[in-house]
Amino acid sequence: MHTNRWIIGGLAAALALTGAACGGAAHDSTATRSTKQATAPSTEAPVTTAAPKPKPTAPPTTAAPAPPPTPAEPPQTGQARQAAQQYLETMPFSRTGLIKQLEFDHYPADAAAVAVDSLGTDYAAQAVKAAQQYLDTMPFSHQSLVEQLVFDGYSQADAAHGATVALG
């Protein structure tokens, strides 16, 4: 009930101010009567004012879905990569020769292949190093050196390049 009195009292005050702003004639009798009537207890249903409805907002924009997280590299692949890098620092290898060496070291074939391919090794340069090592131990013809490098797992093109450069 206290709330209704405050609302009605506020309305009466607003009417009184409106009457005063209009020249005062309406203020004398009408405003006084409305104030008296307004402050008397009311038996009518309480006046409630609805809260203003919020303005409709645009639907929230949705960002593009984030790409799925990339699966973490299996630990064996990282270990195989480190082993492959160490092998390449000590001696030349073809791609297939390096994968076979990692498999011999008991790395899974798929982990060995991923590890070797992730290094970005220049196998033509590796073929040159291997050809030079062969020539340091014994003489080879161009053709026999190419065949030996192909046997070691180098591609025909890399083997020919390695033999040509090493024989100079």
C-alpha positions in Angstrom: 0.0 0.0 0.0 2.9 2.4 0.6 3.9 2.1 -3.0 0.4 3.1 -4.2 0.5 6.2 -2.1 3.9 7.2 -3.5 2.6 6.7 -7.0 -0.6 8.6 -6.5 1.2 11.3 -4.6 3.6 11.7 -7.4 0.8 12.0 -9.9 -1.0 14.6 -7.8 2.2 16.6 -7.6 2.7 16.4 -11.3 -0.9 17.6 -11.8 -0.4 20.5 -9.4 2.8 21.6 -11.2 0.9 21.4 -14.5 -1.9 23.5 -13.2 0.6 26.1 -11.8 2.4 26.2 -15.2 -0.9 26.9 -16.9 -1.6 30.2 -15.1 -2.7 29.1 -11.6 -6.5 29.2 -12.1 -6.8 25.5 -12.4 -4.3 25.2 -9.5 -6.5 26.8 -6.9 -9.5 24.4 -6.6 -8.8 21.5 -8.9 -5.3 20.7 -7.7 -6.3 20.9 -4.1 -9.3 18.6 -4.6 -7.2 16.1 -6.6 -4.5 16.1 -3.9 -7.1 15.4 -1.2 -8.8 12.7 -3.2 -5.5 11.2 -4.2 -4.1 11.0 -0.6 -7.3 9.3 0.7 -7.0 5.5 0.9 -8.3 4.0 -2.2 -10.4 1.0 -2.5 -9.7 0.6 -6.2 -7.3 -1.9 -7.6 -3.7 -0.8 -7.2 -2.2 1.1 -10.2 0.8 -0.7 -11.5 3.0 0.6 -14.2 4.6 -1.9 -16.5 8.3 -1.7 -16.9 9.3 -0.5 -20.3 10.0 -3.4 -22.7 13.6 -3.6 -23.7 14.2 -2.6 -27.3 14.8 -5.6 -29.5 18.4 -6.1 -30.2 20.1 -7.7 -33.2 20.8 -11.4 -32.7 24.3 -11.9 -31.4 26.7 -12.4 -34.2 28.5 -15.7 -34.2 32.1 -15.8 -35.2 33.3 -18.5 -37.5 33.8 -21.7 -35.6 37.4 -22.2 -34.5 39.2 -24.9 -36.4 39.5 -28.2 -34.6 42.7 -28.4 -32.6 45.4 -30.3 -34.3 46.3 -33.5 -32.6 49.5 -33.4 -30.6 52.4 -35.1 -32.2 52.9 -38.6 -30.8 56.0 -38.8 -28.7 57.5 -41.5 -30.9 57.5 -39.1 -33.9 59.4 -36.5 -32.0 61.9 -39.0 -30.8 62.3 -40.4 -34.3 62.8 -36.9 -35.7 65.6 -36.3 -33.2 67.2 -39.6 -34.1 67.0 -38.9 -37.8 68.5 -35.5 -37.3 71.4 -37.0 -35.4 72.0 -39.6 -38.1 72.0 -36.9 -40.8 74.6 -35.0 -38.8 77.0 -37.9 -38.9 76.5 -39.6 -42.3 74.5 -39.2 -45.5 71.2 -41.0 -45.9 68.6 -41.4 -48.6 65.0 -40.9 -47.5 64.3 -44.6 -47.7 67.6 -45.5 -46.1 66.9 -43.1 -43.1 63.4 -44.5 -42.6 64.8 -48.1 -42.7 67.4 -47.1 -40.1 64.7 -45.7 -37.8 62.6 -48.8 -38.2 65.7 -50.9 -37.3 65.9 -48.7 -34.2 62.3 -49.9 -33.4 60.4 -46.7 -34.3 57.0 -47.4 -35.9 57.1 -47.1 -39.7 54.6 -44.3 -39.8 56.4 -42.3 -37.1 59.7 -42.8 -38.9 58.2 -41.6 -42.2 56.6 -38.5 -40.7 59.8 -37.7 -38.8 62.0 -38.0 -41.9 59.6 -36.0 -44.1 59.4 -33.2 -41.5 63.1 -32.5 -41.8 63.1 -31.1 -45.3 66.3 -32.8 -46.2 68.0 -32.1 -49.5 68.6 -35.7 -50.7 70.5 -34.6 -53.8 73.1 -33.1 -51.5 73.0 -36.2 -49.4 73.7 -38.3 -52.5 76.8 -36.1 -53.3 78.1 -36.7 -49.8 77.5 -40.5 -50.0 79.2 -40.6 -53.5 82.2 -38.8 -52.1 82.5 -41.3 -49.2 82.4 -44.2 -51.6 85.1 -42.6 -53.8 87.2 -42.1 -50.7 87.3 -45.9 -50.1 87.5 -47.3 -53.6 87.3 -46.3 -57.3 83.9 -46.4 -59.1 82.8 -45.8 -62.6 80.0 -43.3 -63.0 77.5 -46.0 -63.8 78.5 -48.3 -60.9 78.4 -45.3 -58.5 74.9 -44.4 -59.6 73.8 -48.1 -59.2 75.3 -48.1 -55.7 73.5 -44.9 -54.7 70.2 -46.3 -56.1 70.8 -49.5 -54.1 71.2 -47.2 -51.0 67.7 -45.8 -51.6 68.4 -42.6 -53.5 66.2 -41.8 -56.5 67.7 -42.2 -60.0 67.9 -38.5 -60.4 69.6 -37.9 -57.0 72.0 -40.8 -57.6 73.0 -39.5 -61.0 73.5 -36.0 -59.6 75.6 -37.3 -56.7 77.8 -39.4 -58.9 78.3 -36.6 -61.4 79.3 -34.0 -58.8 81.5 -36.4 -56.8 83.3 -37.6 -59.9 83.6 -34.0 -61.0 
